Amino acid sequence: MSDYTYKIDTFIKKHISKIQKPQIVEFGVKEGRSTKLFLDTCNQNNGKLYSIDIDDYSNLFNDSKWKFIKSRDDNFEFLENILPKEIDIIYLDSLHEAEHVKKIFFHYFPKLKVNGLFFIDDISWLPYLKTEKRNNFYCEINNNETFNKLLEIYNNNIENFDISFSFLSSGMCKVVKKKNELKEPKKIQTM
């Protein structure tokens, strides 16, 4: 089992398996490993999965519970009439840059149901440090900036959502929505 598969199995699967009739939106498909997990959940619990990617992955699965949409995740006007109005689970694994993650989070958070789950992949920079096996400066910087941006968002929204992190593989963030309100990020003041 790959590190990535282990990460999604341990950090996502247990949280989504009991949701009945889930409406799931996935941004970023690539090899379809997360897509398969979400699609299996939809088939077991009578849900629907919407997968969005700029590359055409429409041939990965042939399943009535799955709708593939070839688009950018920030093509908000286009996606508005395609995606469900209320979403149970959002998975973000597209462009891993802090400002993009913030833009997607702020646009789709209002569509997430209360107690809904928002997963954000690739928040750990540790595997990409110069001394580590993945040694990738771009990923190191972007994952670190994304992690810090998520903390800044949480810093001004502690009453609006819960947040937790896994550092398995390239890391993942889990947000559980508590309220419909969402305030702008607030810098974290340290001593």
C-alpha positions in Angstrom: 0.0 0.0 0.0 1.4 3.4 -0.9 1.9 6.2 1.6 -0.9 8.2 -0.2 -3.4 5.3 -0.1 -2.6 4.7 3.5 -3.1 8.4 4.2 -6.6 8.6 2.6 -7.6 5.3 4.1 -6.7 6.3 7.6 -7.5 10.0 7.6 -10.6 10.1 5.3 -12.3 6.7 5.1 -13.3 6.3 8.7 -14.9 9.8 8.7 -17.0 9.4 5.6 -18.1 5.7 5.7 -21.3 6.4 7.8 -22.6 9.4 5.9 -25.9 8.5 4.2 -26.6 9.8 0.7 -23.4 11.9 0.7 -22.9 14.6 -1.9 -19.2 14.6 -2.5 -17.1 17.2 -4.5 -13.6 16.3 -5.3 -11.2 18.8 -6.8 -8.2 17.0 -8.5 -8.5 13.4 -9.8 -5.0 12.4 -11.2 -4.7 8.7 -10.7 -8.2 8.2 -9.2 -7.2 6.7 -5.9 -9.3 9.2 -3.9 -12.0 9.1 -6.5 -12.3 5.3 -6.0 -12.6 5.7 -2.2 -15.3 8.4 -2.7 -17.1 6.4 -5.3 -17.1 3.3 -3.2 -18.7 5.4 -0.4 -21.3 6.7 -2.8 -22.2 3.2 -3.9 -22.4 1.8 -0.4 -24.4 4.8 1.0 -26.4 5.9 -2.0 -24.5 9.1 -2.7 -23.2 11.1 -5.6 -19.6 12.1 -6.5 -18.7 15.1 -8.6 -15.0 15.1 -9.6 -13.5 18.2 -11.2 -10.1 18.4 -12.9 -8.5 20.4 -15.7 -7.3 17.1 -17.3 -9.8 14.7 -18.8 -10.3 11.7 -16.5 -13.8 10.9 -17.7 -12.7 7.4 -18.7 -11.5 6.3 -15.3 -14.9 5.0 -14.1 -18.2 4.2 -15.6 -20.6 4.6 -12.8 -24.0 6.3 -12.4 -22.9 7.6 -9.0 -20.0 9.6 -10.6 -20.0 12.8 -12.7 -16.7 14.0 -14.1 -16.4 17.7 -14.9 -13.5 19.0 -17.0 -12.9 22.4 -15.5 -10.7 24.5 -13.2 -11.8 24.3 -9.6 -12.1 28.2 -9.5 -14.4 28.4 -12.6 -17.1 29.3 -10.1 -19.7 30.6 -12.5 -19.5 27.4 -14.7 -19.6 25.0 -11.7 -22.4 26.9 -9.9 -25.3 25.1 -11.8 -23.6 21.7 -12.0 -22.6 21.1 -8.4 -25.1 20.4 -5.6 -26.3 23.4 -3.6 -25.4 21.6 -0.3 -22.3 19.4 0.0 -21.4 16.8 2.7 -17.7 16.3 1.8 -15.2 18.4 -0.2 -11.8 17.1 -1.1 -9.2 19.6 -2.4 -6.2 18.1 -4.2 -5.6 20.5 -7.1 -3.3 23.5 -7.1 -1.3 23.4 -3.9 -0.6 27.1 -3.4 -1.8 28.9 -0.3 -3.8 31.7 -1.9 -5.5 29.3 -4.3 -6.4 27.0 -1.4 -7.8 30.0 0.5 -9.9 31.1 -2.5 -11.4 27.6 -3.0 -12.0 27.2 0.8 -13.8 30.5 1.1 -15.9 29.9 -2.0 -17.1 26.4 -1.2 -17.2 26.5 2.6 -20.7 28.2 2.5 -22.0 25.2 0.4 -20.7 22.7 2.9 -23.4 21.4 5.3 -23.0 22.0 9.0 -21.0 19.0 10.3 -19.7 18.6 6.7 -16.1 17.7 6.0 -13.6 19.7 4.0 -10.3 17.8 3.3 -7.3 19.6 2.0 -4.4 17.4 0.7 -0.7 18.3 0.8 -0.2 20.5 3.9 3.1 19.0 5.1 6.4 20.3 3.8 8.5 17.8 5.8 8.9 15.1 3.1 10.1 17.8 0.7 12.9 19.2 2.8 16.4 19.2 1.1 17.5 16.4 3.4 14.5 14.2 2.7 13.8 11.7 -0.1 11.3 13.9 -2.0 13.6 17.0 -1.9 11.4 19.4 -3.8 11.7 23.1 -3.0 8.5 24.1 -4.8 6.4 21.6 -2.8 8.3 22.4 0.5 7.4 26.1 0.2 3.9 25.7 -1.1 2.9 23.1 1.5 4.4 25.1 4.3 2.5 28.3 3.1 -0.7 26.3 2.8 -0.4 24.9 6.3 0.2 28.4 7.7 -2.7 29.9 5.7 -5.0 27.3 7.1 -3.9 28.1 10.6 -4.5 31.8 10.0 -8.0 31.1 8.7 -8.7 29.0 11.8 -7.2 31.7 14.1 -10.2 33.9 13.2 -12.8 31.1 12.9 -12.3 28.9 16.0 -16.0 29.0 16.7 -17.0 28.3 13.0 -15.1 25.0 12.4 -12.8 22.4 13.9 -9.5 21.6 12.3 -7.1 18.7 12.5 -4.0 17.6 10.6 -2.3 14.4 9.6 1.3 14.4 8.6 1.3 11.0 6.9 2.9 11.2 3.5 2.5 14.8 2.3 -0.1 15.6 5.0 -3.8 16.4 5.0 -6.1 18.8 6.8 -9.6 18.0 7.9 -12.1 20.7 8.6 -15.5 20.0 10.3 -17.9 22.8 9.8 -19.8 24.1 12.9 -21.4 27.3 11.7 -22.2 29.0 8.3 -20.1 32.0 9.2 -16.5 32.4 7.9 -14.2 35.3 8.6 -11.1 36.4 6.9 -7.7 35.0 8.1 -6.0 36.6 11.0 -2.2 36.6 11.3 -0.9 34.6 14.3 0.9 36.8 16.7 3.8 35.0 18.4 6.2 36.3 21.0 
